[in-house]
Amino acid sequence: MKKSISQSILLILLASFCIIGFLLVKHILQLPFGQTNDALHKKGSAITLDLLIPSGTYIDDTMTIGEVVKIRTKKETSFYETLLKSIADLIPARYRYVADFIVFLFWAFLFMTFFRVFTFMGYGRALRGSLLLGGLVYFFMPDFSPEKIDDTVFIGIPLSIIILRAYISRRKKKRDRVDVI
């Protein structure tokens, strides 16, 4: 009983910490950029907002810190990504997804081969690990479809398989413990 109460208190504290942090960051991002940066300069603060100002960009008095951060973190696409996107737009969507799936299976196969040859893992554990690592490699590599849905699927499905397998294993152990007693 005491253990469940202390765990629920810790969960409530963690949830409240996360909510307070989210609200604090949201409030900070809505502050006006120019006035806040000037106030930090007047106080002689060690950290100012000057590092957020992108080069060659005019920041007026009405912009918020959040807008400046969005301008700063906007990704510039490289020549390679622009070229790949223009070629990928010529390929029908169905074939792009098939190509993405083949790239994912290629990386998963490489990890599966590595695990089976250089470790003593069983086939099940090696397959789950290779699917997850193949999805992670696929996530960070440029692919034919610019959406993030395929990246989420190729990481989410192996992760859910691992979680489901761990749940089934724990449930089986718990049931075996109850049968012995």
Sequence and secondary structure as in RCSB ss.txt:
>XXXX:A:sequence
MKKSISQSILLILLASFCIIGFLLVKHILQLPFGQTNDALHKKGSAITLDLLIPSGTYIDDTMTIGEVVKIRTKK
ETSFYETLLKSIADLIPARYRYVADFIVFLFWAFLFMTFFRVFTFMGYGRALRGSLLLGGLVYFFMPDFSPEKID
DTVFIGIPLSIIILRAYISRRKKKRDRVDVI
>XXXX:A:secstr
 HHHHHHHHHHHHHHHHHHHHHHHHHHHHTSBHHHHHHHHHHHT SS GGGGS TT    TT BHHHHHHHHH  
   HHHHHHHHHHTTS HHHHHHHHHHHHHHHHHHHHHHHHHHS   HHHHHHHHHHHHHHHHHHS  S   SHH
HHHHHHHHHHHHHHHHHHHHHHHHHHHHHH 
